[in-house]
Amino acid sequence: MALKATVLKATLNIADMDRHYYADHHLTLAQHPSETDQRMMLRLLAFALNASDTLEFTRGLSTDDEPELWQRDLTGEIELWIELGLPEEDRLRKACNKAAQVILYTYGDRAFTVWWDKHHGKLERFDNLRVVHLPGEGTEALTALAERSMAFQVTIQDGEVTFSNDTSLASITPEPQLHET
């Protein structure tokens, strides 16, 4: 019998002073049985960093031809494709061909260094690709906040992201690696 995804609820009150975006988002996430709390929380972080009324979670890990999050226009064209992790170059190439903009959020400090050394030369040719690394200390602090039902005040200012709830706080500063605008 296959294991079912765990359904999580998250409310994000986002104050993004860098983009001048202020909104509340009530989200439902499906955490695949093989997905770690860290990856799930990084999906929330990616959502907060790119929040809009049309940004949505996809089927993620269970589907090879979809990203973690995407934003589509009214015609169904993909405006924004968001990936997590350390994918192969061909997956990013396909994403860059399908979407107007692609953002890759990497994590895992040691593995990232090896991956970056191998792939960054090939990735520089994609003008619509941004690569942003999420440092380990910040991702660990964010992971510690994972629960089945979550409510966060998310503040983004000068590149630093802070998730806070009634009892805890976690900060992370994403590190742009490629084509940061």
N, C-alpha and C positions, 0 to 999 in steps of 0.2 A: 504494500500500500504506500502510495506516495505521500510524503509529508506536505502539509499545506502551509502557505505563507501566513505569517503573523501580521494581523492588521494593527497598525499603529495610528494614533491621532496626534497631530501637532498643530498648535496655534502659534504663529509667528507674528509678532507685532514689530514690523520692520521700520526702522528709521535709518535710511541710507543717505547720509549727508553728502557723500561723494557724488551720488547720482541725483540727489534731490527727489528721492522716492520715499513715500511714507504710506504704509498700508498694513492692514491686518489680513492674514491668510490663514484659513482653516483647512488643513491638509489631512488627507488620508494616505498613508503609505503602506504598501505591502512589502514586508520584509521576507524575502525568499529564505527557505530553510538554510541555504548555504551562505547567506549574506551575514557578515559580521555586524555587530553594533557600530563599529567604526565606519564601515562603508555606508551604513544607513544614515548615520549622523552627517557624514560628508555629503550625502545627497541633499540633506536639509541645508547644509552650508551652501552648496552650489545653488540651491533654490534661492536662498536669501541674497546671495551675491548678484543674482540675475533676475530677481523677482519682477513679475509683471502679471497683468490680468490674464495673459494668454500662455504663460509658461506652465507646462504640465509634466508630471512624471509619466514615464512610459512603462511598458512591461519589464524593462530593464534586463536583469540577468537571465530571464527565461526566453529572451528573444535576441537573436544574433544581429538582426538588421535594424535595431532601434537603439538609441542612446539611453542614458539614464534619465535625461530630461530633454524636452524640446519645446520650441515655440514655432507655431505654424501660422501663416497668414490665412485670410478668409478663403483663399483658393486651395489651401492644403499644402502650399509650398513651405519648405522648412526654412525659417529665418535663422534659427539658432539651434545648434546641436551640441549638447553637453555630455562629455564622457568623463569617467572616473577611472583612475588606475594607470596602468602602464601597457597600453594596447600595442599591437604590432603596427608598423607603418602602413600596411595595406588597409587596415580598418580606418585609420585616420584619412588616408587618401580617398577612400570611398565616401566617408563623411564629408570631406571638403568638396567633393563633387556633387553631393546631394543638398548641401545647406549653404546659405549665404555666409554664415559665420559658424565656426566650430571652436569650442573652448574645451580644453583638456585639463582637468584638475588631477595632478599626480600626488601620490603620497607614498610613504615608506621610504625613509631617508636613504638607507644603504642601497636598496633596490633601485631607487630613483637615479642615483648617481651612475650606476652601471647602465641602466636603460638610457639615460640622457646621453652618456658618452657614445653609445651605439647608434642612437637615432637622430640626434639633433641636427646633424648635417643634412639628412634627407628631409627633415621637417621644415627647414628654413624656406623651401620652395613654395610652401602653401601660404599665400598671402592672407587667406581667410581663417587661419589657425592661430589661436592663442594657447600657449601652454603656461599653466600657473601651478607652482608646487606648493603643497600644504605641509609645512614643517611638522615633524613628529611630536614635539612637545605640545603644540596647539591641538593637534588631532587627538592626542591622548586625553587632554583636558575636556575636549568636546565629547568624546566617547563616554566619559564618566557621567555625563548628564542624560544618557539614554534611558528612556522609560517607555512603557506602552502608551501612556498618555502624557503629553508634554505641552507646556506653554512657556514661550520664551519672548523676552524683549530682545530684539536683535538690533544692535547699533553698529553702523558702519561709518567710520570716519578716518580720513587720512590713510586708507588702506587697511586699517585694523578692524577686525570683526569681533564683537563681543556678544555672546549668548548669555543671558542671565535669566534666572527664575527666582522664586521666592527664597531659595536657600543657597544657590550656587552661581558661580560665574566662570566662564571659560573664554579666553581670548586667543585669537589666531591672526597672524599677519600673512596672508598669501604672498608668495614670492613669484612675480612675473619672470618667465624664462624666455618667452618668444612672442614677438609681435604685440606687445602690450601697447594699448592706445591710451 
